[in-house]
Amino acid sequence: MSEIEAKKQGQKKTIFTLITFSVALVPVSFCLYFAAYLIWPPMWPKHTIDILVVAACVTMLVAFALGLVAFVKAAKAKIISIVLLMGLIVAAEACGAAFSLSELKRSWELYYVEPQVRCRHNLCSLMDGLRPYKEYGKYPTPQGWCDWLVRGRKISQKYFRCPEGKRVKSSYAMNPNCEPNSLPDVVLLFETKGGWNQFGGAELLTTENHQGDGCNILFNDFSVRFVKSEEIGQLNWGDKQGNR
């Protein structure tokens, strides 16, 4: 084997090694995303989801970088078949890298903002899941509202936990007296101590998640507001007796 052929074989080996690692890292990244968003979050310590998202983003970016290096090396070596193959792979990984950067930015913002704001963000995500039900004219049954949002609307289970709350399945409960045609200021979702598919009224509401300062409330007009402890007695629960 001539020196030129040996050099070309060495280049091909390097390129194929880069391709192998680049392609192999893509499913690893998706598995990390799967773990972050679909596996039950309460099993993990606080901030584990954020760490998994960051790991998934970094893995995808490394895969993209390796693919790009392989593409450049193949182009310099004038190996046309590999150039075409890597062009497709790098294009796909570029889309994945762009998605990863957006997720990394969102995770970074959520990691550092005040827990009270993150809690409000959770209720906004649950609100998006409830929107089609409001338009249809009937909310999910209170006995299974969490299940309906997870299975029917594909709402991530991480949005059911207040960042400052205990490690529970859900930090929120539904007011069964609230209907889509109820008054705008009627309480729809509110913070509670923990559970799943919880429903009820003021007896379940808690301010413990925010050191007793108050709690976040999702109202029937789909506004989300932090209600201070001294204002909780003024909430409209929309019960048949007209009690507030």
Secondary structure, DSSP 4 states (H G I P E B T S, - for coil): --HHHHHHHHHHHHHHHHHHHHHHHHHHHHHHHHHHHTS-GGGS-TTHHHHHHHHHHHHHHHHHHHHHHHHHHHHHTT-HHHHHHHHHHHHHHHHHHHHHHHHHHHHHHHHHS-HHHHHHHHHHHHHHHHHHHHHHT-PPPGGGHHHIIIIIS---GGGGS-TTS-S-SEEEEE-TT--TTS-TTBEEEEEEEEESS-B-STTTB--GGGTTSEEEEEETTS-EEEEEGGGGGG-B---TT---
